[in-house]
Amino acid sequence: MQTANPYQSPAARVADESEEYGEVKILSASGRLGRVRYIAYSIGITMLVYVALGVLGMIIGFLGAKFLVVPLMALGIAAVLILQFMLTIQRCHDFNASGWVSLLVLIPLVGLIFWFLPGTTGENRYGPPPPPNSTGAIVVASILPFIFIVGMIAAIALPAYQSYAHRAHQAAAQNPQ
């Protein structure tokens, strides 16, 4: 009768070390993209393109070629839309759906489903799972929606406060005490 050595290293596979991850391709419609990267890349790329367009628009305006501003802005918006569709197609692939589902982005507020639907675990028909999220992607995906919400609240609250201050000054001027 043979007894097992209690100090022997385990022979069973403890962790799945063979799991492969897919590549993250921003400028492609193939592959898979997780939720956090989708949010971070969508918002981050859009903000970068719009800031670049604003700077270029100001430079063109200062140079006196104002007729180029509108075509430049149209080109920038088209680039953002194309990049957004590529990212959304990859996001659809992550939850094992056809890229045609990405057309739901065109319906207001329906496109938010891509922020909440979980991806499939493991490999699906569109390839291996996306790599784990980096710290930068998590930070960007967490902070930027918060900034948008604060911006919307400020856009509503500041004009209301200015109106209140204006009425208070008028009331104080009419009733000097």
C-alpha positions as CSV (number, residue, x, y, z in Angstrom):
1,M,0.0,0.0,0.0
2,Q,1.4,3.4,-1.1
3,T,0.7,6.5,0.9
4,A,0.7,10.0,-0.5
5,N,3.4,12.4,0.6
6,P,1.6,15.3,2.4
7,Y,4.4,17.7,1.4
8,Q,4.2,17.1,-2.3
9,S,3.1,20.0,-4.5
10,P,-0.5,19.6,-5.8
11,A,-0.9,17.8,-9.1
12,A,-4.3,19.3,-9.9
13,R,-4.5,22.5,-12.0
14,V,-5.2,25.2,-9.5
15,A,-5.7,28.2,-11.8
16,D,-6.4,28.3,-15.5
17,E,-3.1,29.7,-16.8
18,S,-3.9,28.9,-20.4
19,E,-6.7,31.5,-20.7
20,E,-5.8,33.8,-23.6
21,Y,-7.0,37.3,-23.9
22,G,-7.9,39.1,-27.1
23,E,-6.2,42.2,-28.4
24,V,-7.7,45.7,-27.8
25,K,-8.1,47.3,-31.2
26,I,-9.6,50.8,-31.1
27,L,-9.6,51.3,-34.9
28,S,-11.2,48.1,-35.8
29,A,-14.7,46.6,-35.8
30,S,-13.4,43.1,-34.9
31,G,-12.7,41.7,-31.5
32,R,-14.3,42.3,-28.1
33,L,-14.4,45.3,-25.8
34,G,-15.5,45.2,-22.1
35,R,-17.8,47.6,-20.4
36,V,-15.2,49.7,-18.6
37,R,-13.0,50.1,-21.6
38,Y,-16.1,50.9,-23.8
39,I,-17.1,53.7,-21.4
40,A,-13.6,55.1,-21.0
41,Y,-12.7,54.9,-24.7
42,S,-16.0,56.3,-25.9
43,I,-15.9,59.3,-23.6
44,G,-12.1,59.8,-23.7
45,I,-11.8,59.7,-27.5
46,T,-14.8,62.0,-28.0
47,M,-13.5,64.5,-25.5
48,L,-10.0,64.5,-27.1
49,V,-11.4,64.9,-30.6
50,Y,-13.7,67.8,-29.6
51,V,-10.8,69.6,-27.7
52,A,-8.6,69.2,-30.7
53,L,-11.3,70.5,-33.0
54,G,-11.9,73.5,-30.7
55,V,-8.2,74.3,-30.7
56,L,-7.9,73.9,-34.5
57,G,-11.1,76.0,-35.0
58,M,-9.6,78.8,-32.9
59,I,-6.3,78.6,-34.8
60,I,-8.1,78.7,-38.2
61,G,-10.3,81.6,-37.0
62,F,-7.2,83.6,-35.9
63,L,-5.6,82.9,-39.3
64,G,-8.7,84.4,-41.0
65,A,-9.7,81.2,-42.9
66,K,-13.1,81.0,-41.2
67,F,-14.7,79.2,-44.2
68,L,-12.7,76.1,-43.2
69,V,-14.2,75.9,-39.7
70,V,-17.5,74.3,-40.6
71,P,-16.0,71.5,-42.9
72,L,-13.4,70.8,-40.2
73,M,-16.1,70.4,-37.5
74,A,-18.2,68.2,-39.8
75,L,-15.1,66.0,-40.5
76,G,-14.4,65.8,-36.7
77,I,-18.0,64.8,-35.9
78,A,-18.0,62.2,-38.6
79,A,-14.7,60.8,-37.2
80,V,-16.2,60.6,-33.7
81,L,-19.3,58.8,-35.0
82,I,-17.2,56.3,-37.0
83,L,-15.0,55.6,-33.9
84,Q,-18.0,55.3,-31.7
85,F,-19.7,52.7,-34.0
86,M,-16.4,50.7,-34.1
87,L,-16.3,50.6,-30.4
88,T,-20.0,49.8,-30.1
89,I,-19.6,46.9,-32.5
90,Q,-16.8,45.5,-30.4
91,R,-19.0,45.9,-27.3
92,C,-21.8,44.0,-29.0
93,H,-19.3,41.2,-29.8
94,D,-18.4,41.1,-26.1
95,F,-21.9,40.0,-25.2
96,N,-22.1,37.7,-28.3
97,A,-24.4,39.8,-30.4
98,S,-24.1,40.9,-34.0
99,G,-22.6,44.3,-34.7
100,W,-25.9,45.4,-36.2
101,V,-27.2,45.8,-32.7
102,S,-24.9,48.8,-32.5
103,L,-27.5,50.8,-34.4
104,L,-29.4,51.1,-31.1
105,V,-26.9,53.9,-30.3
106,L,-28.9,56.1,-32.7
107,I,-31.9,55.9,-30.4
108,P,-31.6,58.4,-27.6
109,L,-30.9,56.9,-24.2
110,V,-31.2,53.3,-25.6
111,G,-27.5,53.3,-26.3
112,L,-26.9,53.2,-22.5
113,I,-27.6,49.5,-22.5
114,F,-24.1,49.0,-23.8
115,W,-22.9,50.4,-20.5
116,F,-24.8,47.9,-18.4
117,L,-25.0,44.6,-20.3
118,P,-22.3,42.1,-19.1
119,G,-20.0,40.4,-21.5
120,T,-19.8,36.7,-21.9
121,T,-17.2,34.9,-19.9
122,G,-14.6,33.0,-21.8
123,E,-14.4,32.7,-25.5
124,N,-17.4,33.3,-27.7
125,R,-18.0,33.3,-31.5
126,Y,-16.2,36.7,-31.8
127,G,-13.0,35.6,-30.1
128,P,-11.3,35.4,-26.8
129,P,-12.3,37.7,-23.9
130,P,-10.8,41.2,-23.6
131,P,-7.9,41.6,-21.3
132,P,-8.5,42.7,-17.7
133,N,-9.0,46.5,-17.3
134,S,-6.1,48.7,-16.5
135,T,-6.3,51.2,-13.6
136,G,-6.4,54.1,-16.0
137,A,-9.5,52.7,-17.8
138,I,-11.3,52.2,-14.5
139,V,-10.5,55.8,-13.4
140,V,-11.5,57.4,-16.6
141,A,-14.7,55.3,-16.8
142,S,-15.6,56.3,-13.2
143,I,-14.7,60.0,-13.3
144,L,-16.0,61.2,-16.7
145,P,-19.7,60.3,-16.2
146,F,-19.5,62.1,-12.8
147,I,-18.1,65.2,-14.6
148,F,-20.9,65.1,-17.1
149,I,-23.6,64.9,-14.4
150,V,-22.0,67.8,-12.5
151,G,-21.9,69.8,-15.8
152,M,-25.6,69.2,-16.4
153,I,-26.5,70.3,-12.9
154,A,-24.3,73.4,-13.2
155,A,-26.0,74.2,-16.6
156,I,-29.3,74.2,-14.9
157,A,-28.4,75.7,-11.5
158,L,-26.2,78.7,-12.7
159,P,-28.8,80.4,-14.9
160,A,-31.4,79.9,-12.1
161,Y,-29.1,81.5,-9.5
162,Q,-28.3,84.4,-11.9
163,S,-32.0,85.0,-12.4
164,Y,-32.6,84.9,-8.6
165,A,-29.7,87.3,-8.0
166,H,-31.0,89.7,-10.6
167,R,-34.5,89.7,-9.1
168,A,-33.1,90.2,-5.6
169,H,-31.1,93.3,-6.8
170,Q,-34.2,94.7,-8.5
171,A,-36.3,94.1,-5.4
172,A,-33.6,95.8,-3.2
173,A,-33.5,98.8,-5.5
174,Q,-37.3,99.3,-5.4
175,N,-37.5,99.0,-1.6
176,P,-34.6,100.9,-0.1
177,Q,-34.8,100.7,3.7
